[in-house]
Amino acid sequence: MPASPKSRTPAPRRKRGLGPELFVLAGAGVLVLLMLGGLAFYWSTGGFDLLEVAALERQTLTEGTAWSLDLPVQSRGIPAGELQFSLLEGPIGLVIDERTGRLSWTPPEEAGPGEYPVRVRAAGHRRRAEARILLQVDEHNTPPVLDPVESISIEQGQPVRIHLAAHDPDLPQQKLAFDLLESASDEAAISTRSGDFVWRTKRAEPDNIYDFVVRVRDSLDAESEPVRFSITVTPRKPVADAPAPQPTETMPDEPLPVVDEPVTELPRVAAASDSPLVAGLRKLFDEHRLLARKPKDYAAVRRLFAEQFANEQAESMRLAFGDERDAIDKWLNQHGDFKEELYTALRSDWDDVPEALNLVANLWKNFPQAMEPYGELVIATATVWDRKTAGIIDSQEHIRRAQATAPPEPMGALANFRYLVDTEDLMEGRIRYLPWEFLVHVVNHTTPLADRQWALANYLNQRVGIGKCYHDCPYDMLMLKTDSRQARMNNQVYTLQNLRQLGGVCSLQADYAARVAKSLGVPAADVSGQGRTGQYHAWVMWVELASVTPQAIKFELKSHGRYRGDNYYIGTLTDPRTGEPITDRELEMQLHSAGTSPLAHRHADLLMRAYPMLVRRDPPLEPVQQLDYLEKVLEIDPWNEAAWLEAARLARSLRGEPQYSKAIRRVLDGLFTTFAAFPDFTWKVFEDLTSYAEDEKLRRNMYEQLLNMYVAAQRPDLAADAGLKLADLLAADNQQAAAVQGLSGIVLAFPTEGQFVPKLVDRIELLCDKLPDTGPKLARFYDALLPKVPRQRLDEPSEYCMALLRKAIACYERQGEAERAAAARAELQRLESAAAPN
């Protein structure tokens, strides 16, 4: 902690006439008189008044469970009936009995996991005492709920697709996984991720009833009640021969029809130990070729996975390719690199594989000449548009919020593809040469052709720094002040041109800028997040390209639209491929991995898909071999998330086995090197990676190194998390003073960060409560902090500043520093008066 500022009051000069010996004697005489007077008062009143609230330890609560605590009060000379208790600070719903001092709270569902500082006061007989307590609310995991499924009747041979609906009552909600517990047919399956139940009914018998039982579970393995439903199969009705379809001269927006309706892919079955994939991976591993970094070795790994995919998806290919199967298979075999990249890009746990293959078939039929030069665009289209809605921007929520009218003729997958190919001369190679991992952020929108052409006409010469067009969409204060009940876009067609003229709130501005960028071939996304004041905001992020070659991409991931003076450290966007939320930092990591070397990125991805197969081989890989495997994967692609997560899991499992410490330390050193520029991911794995170290001093040193990296990167959000963890480690070793000093240093390094500083200050005060003689130091800490705290947030008085002033006033009053308390109170009253409604 920095040295406390020196007092501004000069030290009094010693006057002549009263020597030091007489000064001491006089002082001693005054002290004796005061003691005698106090003794006389004590005997006359029956004792000094005493009021104290004993120190309170951290309390652990659980969501939905009632909790109460009687304040441990010591009082003497104060009649019990005169004591009055009050709650100065605490979470919503916490109450205190004014007469008994009992605290009561039942934490609601949204409270956990979380920490809540509480400050209480006891007062009576002109005395008062305060105490602080930290309430830690743990998550109570409630089982998910699966909606009932209606029984249905279908014709024999008619494929069945039922989307199961489920929700998690917990906040934050967990990821759900669906299971088929009982099945009357081996042709039925359920997608674990999406909840799509599919049944091909090829072998179903007519006039039979088939029963199925399904269930959903959350990430903590809490299970819903099973849901049972029946499907009755009736005989197929005879139909007249349909006329042969006529060739079409115009390209449809949606995929062309196929012989049978494609259904969601059956869940992938783990390869048996003797499958060609596992056998081939073992052979490459034993020959030291699996983890080699040469392109031919990557090609060998890719070929094994592609062959496995072709075997598993033979039926899906038959349905998707239809009468053109032989011709499409021939073309794919003639373009082996594209075929293998496609087959390894498609994942049954993310993609609707039959629908993706159906898209590829329709692209091949409509754009035969574009398939080879735009192979990466084909893969991006197939992996994004297979689910049609999951990760595609259709702006429907913005249209609803602005009470606007949806534009006509939204683009489908094939029209999107045609637009990008037709405008290649304006795209400057972006669409032809960017890898599909980037292009998924270009193809994932339904913006009509007229809007895209308008964007080209108005912004093509502004493509560098295109995100700045965010502010071309003016901010609609009416929409903000009426909470979207009124807006300038009311009853207007939701087009880019109208947005530029009429505007909207930040989410509409971000949508505008992202779709303009995509229309110019620039990968972009609209992102939202929480600022330092706790308020939410939306902005645009885009890929600023410097150069593109088949070997590497030079780019920056930029953002625009964040409020001046307010930092949004983590933003959230929708993954175009999965439709699930990811953070902007995860996006940065993904693009950095794919952009540094697309082949290395894909090689590492396949190696981590192979890893569990090899770990379970006979004989299994020993821990030292597993660590070596993960190190080599990270040498190929230092940003491979799966490898880092597995290394962290392995490090935790090897705690107490020092023979592996050097290998784990090498991995840990690589973490600091790789993620120095964007350190968010480090916090996700750091605790597990350091858990191997039984020496607590060594672990503290590692956290100090991490904290220094966060401070150097100017990331107060991460520094706060690391500082609190380090403080816990120090306090556990009875080094509370060092913990206070470290937290104080973080606060004074980032005094303007109202989202993170309060919880650090709360922890500092709790630690000081347990240390002797820290009151003066705490007061000097507030002396140093308060001048650095901004009084305004935009044009309004800062709630953050007012909260800190209240804490400082209480501290000054406890120390008897009346002048400082009065000065802080005057400033607080000025801010409160300015914040009060007129």
TORTOR-936950 format. One record per residue (C-alpha): residue in one letter; x, y, z. Coordinates in steps of 0.5 Angstrom, whole numbers, plus 500, padded with zeros to 3 digits. Example, Ala and Ser with C-alpha at 12.3 -4.5 7.8 and 13.67 -1.06 7.14 Angstrom:
# TORTOR-936950
A525491516S527498514
***
This chain:
# TORTOR-936950
M500500500P503507498A505511504S500515507P500523505K503527510S498532515R497539512T498542519P505544521A508541527P507546533R514549535R516548542K515555546R521557551G519557558L516550560G522545559P520537557E521535564L515540567F511538561V511531562L510532570A504537568G501532563A501527568G498531573V492532569L492525567V491523575L486529575L482526570M483519573L480521579G474525576G473519572L473514578A468519582F463519576Y464511576W462510583S457515583T453512577G455505578G460504572F462507565D456506560L459501555L456499548E460494544V458489538A463483538A467482531L462478526E465473522R463471515Q456468514T455463509L448462507T444458501E439461496G432460499T434458506A432462512W437465516S438469522L443472527D442475534L448481534P453479539V452486543Q455487550S452493554R453496561G450501564I445502559P437499560A436494555G429497553E433503551L437500545Q435501538F438497532S439499525L441497518L446501515E448497509G445491506P442487501I435488499G430484503L435483509V431486516I433487523D429487529E430494532R429492539T433485539G438486534R436480530L438480523S434476518W434474511T432469506P436470500P432470493E434465487E438471484A442472490G447467489P453466488G455472491E458476497Y454482500P457487506V452488511R453494516V449495523R449500528A447499536A445505539G443507546H444512552R448517548R452511545R453507539A457502536E457499529A459492526R460489519I459482517L460479510L454475507Q456469502V450466499D452460496E448457490H442452491N442448485T434447483P433441478P431443471V424443469L422439462D415441459P410436458V411433451E404431447S403424444I402425437S400420431I404420424E404416418Q408410417G415412414Q414420416P420422420V418425426R422432429I420434436H423440440L423439447A422445451A426446458H428451463D433452469P430456475D437457477L440464476P445464473Q442459468Q446453467K447449460L442443460A443437457F437432454D437424455L433419452L432414458E427409454S426408447A421404443S425404437D433404436E431409430A430414435A435419438I435426442S440431441T444433447R445440446S438442443G433438445D431436438F428429438V428425432W425419429R426416422T420411423K423407417R422400421A416402425E410398424P403401423D397400428N403400434I404405439Y411407441D413410448F419414449V421417456V426423456R429427461V434434462R439435467D444441468S451442468L451440476D447433474A441435477E435432473S428433472E422429473P422424467V417426461R413420458F410421451S407416446I407416438T402412434V404410427T398409422P398406415R401410410K396413405P397412398V398418394A398420387D405420383A407427383P409431377A417431376P419438378Q421443373P428446372T428453376E432459373T431463379M435462385P431460391D432463398E431457402P435450400L432446395P427440397V430433397V427426397D426426404E425431410P432432413V432431421T437432426E443428426L443422431P448423437R455421435V457414438A464414441A468410437A470403439S477402441D478398435S475403430P479405424L479412427V482410434A487405430G489410426L491415431R494410435K499409429L500416428F502417436D506411436E510413430H511420433R507423427L501425431L504431434A508433429R508440426K508439419P503440414K503433411D502430419Y496435420A493432413A494425416V490427422R485430418R484425413L482420419F477424422A474426415E473418414Q470417420F465423419A463420412N462413415E458416421Q454420416A452416410E445416411S445423412M449424406R444420402L438424404A441431403F445429396G438425394D439424386E445428385R449424390D454420385A455427382I456431389D461425391K465425385W466433386L468432393N473426391Q476431386H477436391G479432397D482438401F475442401K472435403E476434409E476441411L468441411Y467434414T472436420A468443421L462440422R460437429S454433431D455437438W454444435D451443428D445440425V449436420P443433415E441440414A448443413L449437408N443439405L445446404V452444401A448440396N444446394L450451394W453446389K447445385N446453384F453455384P458450381Q463455379A464458386M464452390E472451389P474458390Y469460395G470453399E471457406L465461405V461454403I463452410A461458414T454458410A453451412T455451419V451458421W445457417D444449418R440451424K437457421T435462427A440460432G446465431I443469425I441476426D434478424S434484428Q427482430E428484438H430491436I424491431R419489437R423494442A422500437Q415498435A417498428T415494421A420489419P423490412P421486406E425480403P430478408M435474405G436467406A442462406L443462398A441469397N447471402F452467398R450470392Y451477394L458476397V460472391D457477386T460483390E467480390D470485386L468490392M470485397E478486396G479478397R476478404I470473402R475469398Y481468402L478469410P478462413W471460415E472461422F472469420L467468415V461466420H461473423V460476415V454471413N450471419H445476418T438477414T439484412P435485405L439486398A436493398D439495405R446492403Q446495396W445502400A451500405L455499399A453506396N454510403Y460506406L465503401N470508402Q469508409R471501410V477502414G474503421I467502419G465501426K465508427C459508423Y455507430H454514431D451515424C445512427P443518432Y441516439D434517441M433520448L425519447M426512446L431512453K426516457T420512455D423505456S422504449R414505450Q416511444A421511439R422515433M422509429N415507431N411505425Q417506421V420500416Y426498420T432499414L439501415Q437508411N431509416L436508422R441513420Q435518419L431516425G436513430G435509436V438507443C445503443S442496442L440499435Q446503434A450497435D445493430Y446498425A454498425A454491425R450490419V453495415A460492416K457485414S454488408L461490406G464483408V467485414P467480420A463484426A458483432D454487436V456486443S453488450G456489457Q456492464G460498465R464500471T458503474G454497473Q449500467Y449496461H450498454A451496447W457497442V460494435M466490434W469488428V475485425E480491422L484487416A491489415S493483410V490476408T494470406P493463406Q498462411A496468416I492474417K494480420F488484424E486487430L479486433K476493434S470496438H467503438G461506441R463505449Y461511453R467516454G470515461D466508462N470502461Y466495459Y471490460I467484458G462484453T457478450L455476443T452471440D456465437P454465430R455457430T452455436G447461438E450461445P453467448I460468448T464474451D468478447R474476450E473469448L471471441E478475441M481468443Q478464437L480469432H487470434S488462434A485462427G488468424T495466427S495460423P488457420L492450419A495450426H488452429R485446426H490441427A490443435D483442435L483435432L488433437M484435442R478431439A483425439Y486426446P480423450M481417445L488416447V488417454R483411455R488407450D490400453P495401456P493409458L497415457E501416464P500423467V507425464Q505423457Q499427458L502433460D507432454Y501431449L498438452E505442451K506439444V498441442L500448445E506449441I502448435D497453437P498457444W491459444N487452444E482453450A481445450A488444451W489449457L482447460E485440460A492442463A488445468R484439470L490435470A494440474R489439480S489432480L496431481R496436487G501432492E505429486P512433486Q515429480Y510433475S511440478K516442473A512440467I506444470R510450471R512450464V505450462L504455467D509460464G507459457L500462460F503468462T507469455T501467451F496471454A499478456A496482451F489479453P489476460D482474461F482467460T488466465W483467471K479461468V484456469F489459474E487457480D487449478L494450474T497453481S493448485Y499443484A503447489E503445496D507450498E502456500K508461499L509459492R502459490R502466493N508468489M504466483Y498470484E502476485Q505475479L498474476L496481479N502485477M500482470Y493485470V495491473A500492467A494491462Q490496466R485491468P482493474D476488474L481482473A486485478A480486483D479478483A486476483G487481489L481478493K484471492L491473494A488477500D484470502L491466502L495472506A489472511A489464512D497465513N495470519Q498476514Q492480514A496487514A500485508A493483505V490490507Q496493504G495489497L488491496S489498498G495498493I489496487V484501490L489507489A491504482F484504480P480509484T475511479E473504478G466504481Q464497479F470494483V473498488P467498493K468490494L475491495V474497500D469492504R474487504I479492507E475494512L473487514L480485515C482492519D476490524K481484526L487488526P489492532D491499532T489500524G483505525P488511524K491507518L484506515A483514516R489516512F487511506Y481514505D485521505A489518499L483515496L477520496P481526492K482521486V474519486P470522481R465526483Q460526477R458520472L457523466D452529468E450526474P453526481S456519482E453514487Y460511487C463517490M457518495A458511498L465512499L464518502R459515507K464510509A469515510I465519515A464513519C471511519Y473518521E467519527R470512530Q477515530G474522533E477526527A471531527E474536522R475530517A468527518A465534517A468536511A466529508R459530510A459537507E461534501L456528501Q450533502R452537496L452531492E446528495S442535494A444535487A442528486A435529489P429530484N427537483
***
